[in-house]
Amino acid sequence: MSPTVVLVGPPGAGKTTVGGLLAERLGVTFRDVDHDIEASAGKPISEIFVDDGEPAFRALEVAAVAAALGSHDGVLALGGGAVLAETTREALRGHRVVHLNVGLSDAAERVGLNTARPLLSLNPRATLRTLLAERAPIYAEVATIAVDTDGRTPEDIVADVVEQLNEVSA
């Protein structure tokens, strides 16, 4: 079993919103690895970061991604930092991976800058800028398709993703 498509991208790219709509459009189920982590840990990701630290969260994330890649056949959304792990990047090889790209302005507007996202709790705009710059090459490395999301509706993004998936499959 393998996901129909895996969505990657930074916070605010629209992985959860676009993922749900994309799954609906493709007639498959949607799964968000961040929700899997929260369910298995019994607490929100922000609490995992505070209580257990980022390394503990990343270990949970690697395990959750591996489990989802092997058990889910619909649309799968990964957390923004999931691709930081070499193990996860290796596991993504051979999958149809869509990088939802977003610029700083749109990302900041979408995530809000007073957010419960743990990596954005201190100086969120500067942190988000750094995350976008540092992770962009990694998202590009794992992606088979890239879609820009700035200034676009989720429905428009889904249509673009479906069109590009069809082109890749043809």
Phi, psi and chi 1 to 4 in degrees:
 res  aa     phi    psi   chi1   chi2   chi3   chi4
   1 MET       -  140.9 -176.0  175.4  -62.4      -
   2 SER  -149.5  144.5 -179.2      -      -      -
   3 PRO   -60.1  146.3  -20.3   31.1      -      -
   4 THR   -61.8  -43.5  -57.0      -      -      -
   5 VAL  -156.8  146.7   65.5      -      -      -
   6 VAL  -115.6  131.0  179.3      -      -      -
   7 LEU  -102.2  131.2  -59.0  177.3      -      -
   8 VAL  -129.1  159.5  -60.6      -      -      -
   9 GLY   156.3  169.6      -      -      -      -
  10 PRO   -74.5  170.4   28.4  -34.8      -      -
  11 PRO   -55.1  135.8  -23.0   32.6      -      -
  12 GLY    88.7    1.0      -      -      -      -
  13 ALA   -74.4  -24.0      -      -      -      -
  14 GLY   102.9   22.5      -      -      -      -
  15 LYS   -58.5  -43.8  -63.7  177.2  -61.4  -69.1
  16 THR   -73.3  -47.0  -58.6      -      -      -
  17 THR   -64.0  -51.9  -58.3      -      -      -
  18 VAL   -65.7  -38.8  168.9      -      -      -
  19 GLY   -58.9  -45.2      -      -      -      -
  20 GLY   -62.5  -44.4      -      -      -      -
  21 LEU   -68.0  -38.9  -68.1  170.7      -      -
  22 LEU   -64.6  -43.8  179.2   61.3      -      -
  23 ALA   -59.9  -43.8      -      -      -      -
  24 GLU   -59.3  -46.6 -166.8  175.3  -65.4      -
  25 ARG   -63.5  -37.0  171.9   94.3  177.1 -103.3
  26 LEU   -86.4   -8.0  -62.3  175.0      -      -
  27 GLY    72.6   33.8      -      -      -      -
  28 VAL  -127.3  176.5  -62.6      -      -      -
  29 THR   -89.0  162.5   57.8      -      -      -
  30 PHE  -115.8  140.9  173.1   68.9      -      -
  31 ARG  -139.4  135.8 -174.7  166.7  169.7 -179.0
  32 ASP  -115.6  118.2 -173.9  -37.8      -      -
  33 VAL   -60.2  -34.5  169.5      -      -      -
  34 ASP   -60.1  -38.5  -78.5  -10.0      -      -
  35 HIS   -67.7  -37.5  -64.9  154.8      -      -
  36 ASP   -59.7  -43.9  -68.3   -6.3      -      -
  37 ILE   -63.6  -45.7  -65.5  166.4      -      -
  38 GLU   -62.2  -40.0  -70.3  179.6  -23.6      -
  39 ALA   -65.7  -43.6      -      -      -      -
  40 SER   -70.7  -34.7   71.0      -      -      -
  41 ALA   -83.2  -20.3      -      -      -      -
  42 GLY    74.4   20.0      -      -      -      -
  43 LYS  -160.1  161.0   55.8 -173.9  167.3 -176.2
  44 PRO   -64.7  154.6  -15.3   25.7      -      -
  45 ILE   -56.2  -39.7  -71.7  172.0      -      -
  46 SER   -59.5  -35.4   58.2      -      -      -
  47 GLU   -73.8  -34.5  -73.1 -176.7   24.2      -
  48 ILE   -60.4  -45.2  -62.1  169.3      -      -
  49 PHE   -59.1  -46.4  -93.4   76.1      -      -
  50 VAL   -70.6  -47.8  169.9      -      -      -
  51 ASP   -75.8  -40.0  -64.1  -13.0      -      -
  52 ASP  -116.7  -17.6  -50.8  -44.4      -      -
  53 GLY    93.1  160.8      -      -      -      -
  54 GLU   -62.7  -41.2 -175.6  175.1   -2.1      -
  55 PRO   -57.8  -39.3  -26.4   35.5      -      -
  56 ALA   -65.5  -41.9      -      -      -      -
  57 PHE   -61.7  -45.2  168.1   75.0      -      -
  58 ARG   -62.1  -36.2  -64.8  -65.0  174.6 -158.1
  59 ALA   -64.8  -43.5      -      -      -      -
  60 LEU   -60.8  -39.7  -68.7  172.0      -      -
  61 GLU   -65.1  -45.3 -174.4  174.3   50.3      -
  62 VAL   -58.2  -45.5  165.9      -      -      -
  63 ALA   -64.9  -42.7      -      -      -      -
  64 ALA   -66.3  -39.6      -      -      -      -
  65 VAL   -64.5  -46.4  169.5      -      -      -
  66 ALA   -58.9  -44.7      -      -      -      -
  67 ALA   -63.3  -43.9      -      -      -      -
  68 ALA   -67.6  -39.7      -      -      -      -
  69 LEU   -62.8  -28.9  -73.0  172.6      -      -
  70 GLY   -93.5   -7.5      -      -      -      -
  71 SER  -130.9   -4.9   66.4      -      -      -
  72 HIS  -115.2  133.2 -176.7   66.6      -      -
  73 ASP  -113.1   15.4   61.3   -2.1      -      -
  74 GLY  -109.8 -143.3      -      -      -      -
  75 VAL   -89.5  130.8  174.1      -      -      -
  76 LEU  -121.3  125.1 -179.6   64.4      -      -
  77 ALA  -104.5  128.1      -      -      -      -
  78 LEU   -96.7  154.4  -56.8 -171.0      -      -
  79 GLY   -66.3  157.0      -      -      -      -
  80 GLY   -55.3  -33.3      -      -      -      -
  81 GLY   -98.7    3.1      -      -      -      -
  82 ALA   -59.0  -33.7      -      -      -      -
  83 VAL   -74.6   -4.1  -62.7      -      -      -
  84 LEU   -68.7  -26.5  -63.7  174.5      -      -
  85 ALA   -82.2  125.7      -      -      -      -
  86 GLU   -57.2  -38.1  177.8   61.1   35.5      -
  87 THR   -57.7  -43.1  -53.3      -      -      -
  88 THR   -69.3  -42.1  -63.7      -      -      -
  89 ARG   -60.0  -42.0  -67.8 -165.4  -56.9  -85.4
  90 GLU   -61.5  -45.0  -88.1  -61.2  -42.9      -
  91 ALA   -63.9  -26.2      -      -      -      -
  92 LEU   -78.8  -16.0  -71.2  172.2      -      -
  93 ARG   -59.5  133.8  -68.7 -166.0 -156.7  -34.6
  94 GLY    89.9   -7.8      -      -      -      -
  95 HIS   -96.6  156.0  -69.3  -79.4      -      -
  96 ARG   -82.3  109.1  -65.7 -165.7  -50.4  175.0
  97 VAL  -114.5  124.6  179.3      -      -      -
  98 VAL  -106.4  121.8  175.6      -      -      -
  99 HIS   -90.7  114.8  169.5 -153.7      -      -
 100 LEU   -89.3  109.0  -63.5  178.8      -      -
 101 ASN   -92.5  139.8 -171.1   32.2      -      -
 102 VAL  -143.9  142.8   64.6      -      -      -
 103 GLY   -85.5  169.1      -      -      -      -
 104 LEU   -57.8  -47.3  177.4   60.6      -      -
 105 SER   -60.5  -49.9  178.7      -      -      -
 106 ASP   -67.4  -39.9  -81.5   34.4      -      -
 107 ALA   -61.6  -45.6      -      -      -      -
 108 ALA   -62.5  -40.8      -      -      -      -
 109 GLU   -65.6  -41.2 -176.1  177.5  -45.5      -
 110 ARG   -72.8  -40.7  -68.6  174.7 -170.2  168.2
 111 VAL   -84.6  -19.3  -60.0      -      -      -
 112 GLY    72.6  148.8      -      -      -      -
 113 LEU  -101.2    1.4  -67.0 -178.8      -      -
 114 ASN  -119.1   75.2   57.0   -9.7      -      -
 115 THR  -117.1  166.2  176.6      -      -      -
 116 ALA   -87.4    5.4      -      -      -      -
 117 ARG   -72.5  118.7  -66.0  173.3 -169.7 -107.7
 118 PRO   -61.5  -37.1   15.9  -25.8      -      -
 119 LEU   -75.0  -11.2  -70.1  180.0      -      -
 120 LEU  -108.3   16.4  -59.1  180.0      -      -
 121 SER   -75.8  -29.1   59.5      -      -      -
 122 LEU  -111.0  126.0  -61.6  172.8      -      -
 123 ASN    46.3   63.8 -163.3   -8.3      -      -
 124 PRO   -59.0  -39.1   11.1  -18.7      -      -
 125 ARG   -66.7  -45.2 -168.9  170.5 -169.6   85.9
 126 ALA   -66.1  -41.1      -      -      -      -
 127 THR   -63.0  -44.5  -57.7      -      -      -
 128 LEU   -62.0  -42.1 -172.9   55.4      -      -
 129 ARG   -58.7  -45.3  178.0 -176.0  -63.3  111.1
 130 THR   -64.8  -44.4  -59.0      -      -      -
 131 LEU   -58.7  -45.3  -73.6  179.1      -      -
 132 LEU   -60.6  -45.0  -69.4  171.7      -      -
 133 ALA   -69.0  -43.8      -      -      -      -
 134 GLU   -70.7  -35.7  -72.2  176.6  -10.8      -
 135 ARG   -90.9  -17.7  -65.6  179.5 -178.5  174.4
 136 ALA   -52.6  -46.8      -      -      -      -
 137 PRO   -64.9  -30.0   -8.9   15.8      -      -
 138 ILE   -72.5  -42.7  -59.4  169.2      -      -
 139 TYR   -60.8  -43.2  -64.7  132.2      -      -
 140 ALA   -62.6  -37.1      -      -      -      -
 141 GLU   -62.1  -41.2  172.3 -167.9  -29.5      -
 142 VAL   -89.4  -14.9  -59.2      -      -      -
 143 ALA   -83.1  142.9      -      -      -      -
 144 THR   -98.1  -20.4   51.7      -      -      -
 145 ILE  -140.8  142.1  -65.8  169.9      -      -
 146 ALA  -125.2  136.8      -      -      -      -
 147 VAL  -132.2  126.5  174.0      -      -      -
 148 ASP   -79.1  137.6  -72.7  -36.6      -      -
 149 THR  -111.3   -9.5   66.3      -      -      -
 150 ASP   -57.5  129.8  -75.3   -9.3      -      -
 151 GLY    66.9   17.4      -      -      -      -
 152 ARG  -118.6  152.2  -58.1  173.8   71.5 -167.8
 153 THR   -78.9  154.9   66.2      -      -      -
 154 PRO   -55.8  -38.5  -27.5   35.8      -      -
 155 GLU   -63.7  -39.8  -65.6   77.0   12.9      -
 156 ASP   -66.6  -39.5 -174.8   38.1      -      -
 157 ILE   -64.6  -44.2  -63.3  163.1      -      -
 158 VAL   -59.4  -44.9  167.0      -      -      -
 159 ALA   -59.7  -40.3      -      -      -      -
 160 ASP   -65.7  -44.3 -166.5   -5.4      -      -
 161 VAL   -61.3  -46.5  169.2      -      -      -
 162 VAL   -61.7  -43.4  168.9      -      -      -
 163 GLU   -60.5  -46.1 -177.9  179.9  -38.3      -
 164 GLN   -69.0  -35.5  -71.2 -163.9   48.6      -
 165 LEU   -62.5  -41.5  -74.1  172.3      -      -
 166 ASN   -63.2  -38.4  -71.1  -23.8      -      -
 167 GLU   -66.7  -39.8  -71.9  173.0    7.9      -
 168 VAL   -67.0  -37.0  168.6      -      -      -
 169 SER   -76.2  -22.8  -62.2      -      -      -
 170 ALA   -71.7      -      -      -      -      -
